Amino acid sequence: MIKLIAIFLSLLLVFGHSQPVMAQSLQPQITEEQLQVGDELAKKAFDATNKGDFVTAEKYWTEIIEQFPQNPAIWSNRGNSRVSQNKLSEALSDYNKAVELAPDVTDPYLNRGTALEGLGRWDLAIADYNRVLELDPKDAMAYNNRGNALGGLRKWDLAIADYKKSALIAPNFAFARANLALALYEIGEIDPAIREMKNIVRKYPKFADMRAALTAAYWVRGEGGEAESNWVAAYGLDSRYKDINWVKNIRRWPPTMVAALDRFLKLN
């Protein structure tokens, strides 16, 4: 019996938390064979995700849901695989189910907020991040994500405050600092923005996002050599930065930074 519980808990612990979120799902009618199959499918789903094969991952999560429909973590993980395919409406449906099943767990709200952002439903995304912060006032990701949603509403001062809070809670959370730099650039704080970008690149030299941002910022300032040097690094690390639509609509840089990179790309 202990072995069965261990197997099933390995299936439950996919939110990234230290405790199972639906231990009550362990019903007597669940057989050892079902538990073993579910565990193997979960491993396959994670392997597919790690390989970037989100279609296959979604298929595996769907199979697990058919076996364990009351497990919120599985719904949430299928939502993640759908977000990775830009199937945002379908992902939202999964996250809604996960929230219904686990209303006091933060991950479904974080995940649903991300899908809502992708759909441009900023206020609803902010409401989800607010709920996360009610449950865990020190959740750095929730502050960062709420800053992103506030940026979507062009409320840059509030976004900057959230990015700073996120970076204070988690100093090594590079994306919070990166988003802060981009937001500072957006409000015209050019020198502090570039200084922050340079500090990030100094610590994380393979951070493509900030290499691309420095490319744009230096190009606008007329420092072509620095721009080109950073672009070689950025493009070598992540070629998606050459697609301005991806930068604008998926990575979602602020408008001024997007325009600056667009100027560089059009002249190269």
Sequence and secondary structure as in RCSB ss.txt:
>XXXX:A:sequence
MIKLIAIFLSLLLVFGHSQPVMAQSLQPQITEEQLQVGDELAKKAFDATNKGDFVTAEKYWTEIIEQFPQNPAIW
SNRGNSRVSQNKLSEALSDYNKAVELAPDVTDPYLNRGTALEGLGRWDLAIADYNRVLELDPKDAMAYNNRGNAL
GGLRKWDLAIADYKKSALIAPNFAFARANLALALYEIGEIDPAIREMKNIVRKYPKFADMRAALTAAYWVRGEGG
EAESNWVAAYGLDSRYKDINWVKNIRRWPPTMVAALDRFLKLN
>XXXX:A:secstr
 HHHHHHHHHHHTTSS SS S GGG  TT  HHHHHHHHHHHHHHHHHHHTT HHHHHHHHHHHHHH TT HHHH
HHHHHHHHTTT HHHHHHHHHHHHHH TT HHHHHHHHHHHHHTT HHHHHHHHHHHHHH TT HHHHHHHHHHH
HHTT HHHHHHHHHHHHHH TT HHHHHHHHHHHHHTT HHHHHHHHHHHHHH TT HHHHHHHHHHHHHTT HH
HHHHHHHHHHHH GGGG HHHIIIII   HHHHHHHHHHHHT 
